[in-house]
Every structure is written in C-alpha cells, then in structure tokens.
C-alpha cells in the first residue's frame, strides 16, 4: 500500500441526509508504526467546523494513482461497483484532506467532479491530523 486508501462496506440502517445508505469507511495509511486507520465517521465529525475551501482538482494527487486497493481485485465488476458509487456521490459534502493534502474521505466525489469537467472541488483540511483510531490493523481486521 503506497498511499492512503479507503475500504467501504454498507452499514445496515445508516442513512445520509438524502436517505441513501451510508457505507462504513476507513482511511488507511502505512507508517513505521504499522498500518494506521481512521474511522471516516469520526473524521467527518472532527472536520465539521473546519473552514471550507475550493481546491483545484490538479492538486489531488490520488487522481494519478492506482484506484483499487491492495486487497481489491481490479476486475470489471469492481470497476462497475465504483462507477455506481461515483454516480451517486453527493458533491454538496466537502472532501476531507489530511494536513499533507491526502484525500482522507471523498475520492468518489473527486472522481465525479473530474468526470463532470469541473476544475475545483470543495474541501476541508486538517492543520494537524487527528490520531488514528487503529494502529497495526488493516482492512480485514476492522469491523464493517
């Protein structure tokens, strides 16, 4: 795992403001302490009062990185699943950036904005990253 990534699963009974089912999500980052994992629900809560800003899509480095995770096969079926998520992404919610500019939440929104030909996307950014929720636990080790 070279950069950060998300692992997604549907959470039964959880809905967003528009009535769509939410997915349990984690943001992962490798470190010398082992894999670091942040619960995206907590990131949303912690970033809710951060100032919103528009950032150029050209600054989103993940757009030029491999899109599938290490444990996710790059099949047509998985690509189609991601296309559905991109299509349903709600651009009214800002993406969440780490202090270094890595996308901690919102890559499907970034992909949708790029597909629509937009040049910017609304974001919030941590000045200092919060402590991870899990250390040394990868995607297969966490509850979904």
C-alpha positions in Angstrom: 0.0 0.0 0.0 1.8 3.1 -1.2 -0.6 5.8 -0.2 -3.8 6.2 1.7 -6.9 4.2 0.8 -10.4 3.7 1.8 -12.3 0.5 2.5 -16.0 0.6 2.1 -19.0 -1.5 3.2 -22.7 -0.8 3.5 -23.9 -0.2 7.1 -27.4 -1.5 7.6 -29.8 1.1 8.9 -27.5 4.0 8.4 -28.6 6.7 6.0 -27.3 10.1 5.0 -29.3 13.3 4.8 -30.7 12.4 1.4 -31.9 9.0 2.6 -29.1 6.9 0.9 -27.5 4.1 2.8 -24.1 5.0 4.1 -21.0 2.8 3.9 -18.7 2.0 6.8 -15.4 3.5 5.8 -11.9 3.7 7.0 -8.9 5.7 5.7 -5.7 3.7 5.8 -2.1 5.0 5.7 1.1 3.0 6.0 3.6 4.1 8.7 6.6 2.9 10.6 4.1 2.0 13.4 2.2 -0.2 11.1 -1.0 0.5 9.1 -2.8 3.5 10.6 -6.6 3.5 10.2 -9.1 6.3 10.8 -12.8 5.8 11.0 -14.3 8.2 8.4 -17.4 8.8 10.6 -15.1 10.3 13.2 -13.2 12.3 10.6 -16.5 13.8 9.4 -17.3 14.8 13.0 -13.8 16.2 13.7 -13.8 18.2 10.5 -17.3 19.5 10.7 -16.2 23.0 11.9 -13.2 23.4 9.7 -13.4 26.2 7.1 -14.5 25.1 3.6 -12.3 26.0 0.6 -12.2 25.2 -3.1 -9.2 23.4 -4.3 -8.1 22.7 -7.9 -8.5 19.1 -8.9 -5.0 19.3 -10.3 -3.8 19.3 -6.6 -5.5 15.9 -5.9 -2.5 13.6 -6.4 -4.7 10.5 -5.9 -6.2 11.1 -9.3 -2.9 9.9 -10.8 -2.5 6.8 -8.5 -3.9 3.3 -8.7 -7.6 3.4 -7.8 -8.1 -0.1 -6.4 -6.8 -1.3 -3.0 -4.2 -4.0 -2.4 -6.9 -6.4 -1.3 -9.4 -5.5 -4.1 -9.2 -7.2 -7.5 -9.1 -4.9 -10.5 -12.0 -6.6 -12.3 -14.7 -5.1 -14.4 -17.2 -5.9 -11.7 -15.3 -3.9 -9.1 -14.9 -1.1 -11.5 -18.7 -1.1 -12.2 -19.3 -1.0 -8.4 -17.1 2.0 -8.1 -18.8 3.7 -11.1 -22.1 3.3 -9.2 -20.6 5.0 -6.1 -19.1 7.8 -8.3 -22.5 8.3 -9.9 -24.2 8.5 -6.5 -21.6 10.8 -4.9 -23.0 13.9 -3.4 -20.9 17.0 -4.3 -22.6 19.1 -1.7 -20.4 17.5 1.0 -16.8 18.7 1.1 -14.0 16.2 0.8 -11.7 15.8 3.8 -7.9 16.3 3.3 -5.1 15.4 5.7 -2.6 18.0 6.7 -0.4 16.9 3.8 -3.3 17.1 1.3 -4.1 13.4 1.0 -7.8 12.6 0.5 -9.0 11.0 3.7 -12.6 11.0 2.5 -14.2 11.8 -0.8 -12.4 10.1 -3.7 -15.7 9.1 -5.3 -16.7 12.8 -5.1 -13.3 13.8 -6.6 -13.9 11.3 -9.5 -17.4 12.6 -10.1 -16.2 16.2 -10.2 -13.4 15.3 -12.6 -15.8 13.3 -14.8 -18.2 16.3 -15.0 -15.3 18.5 -16.2 -15.1 20.6 -13.0 -11.8 22.2 -12.2 -12.3 22.6 -8.4 -13.9 20.8 -5.5 -14.9 21.9 -2.1 -12.7 20.6 0.7 -11.9 20.9 4.4 -8.3 20.2 5.6 -6.8 19.3 8.9 -3.9 21.5 10.0 -2.8 18.6 12.1 -4.0 15.1 11.5 -6.0 13.5 14.4 -4.7 10.4 16.0 -5.7 7.3 14.1 -8.5 5.1 15.5 -6.5 1.9 14.9 -2.7 1.1 14.6 -1.4 -2.1 13.1 -4.9 -3.2 11.9 -5.6 -3.5 8.2 -8.9 -3.6 6.2 -9.5 -7.3 7.1 -9.0 -6.6 10.8 -11.7 -4.0 11.3 -15.5 -4.2 11.8 -17.8 -3.2 9.0 
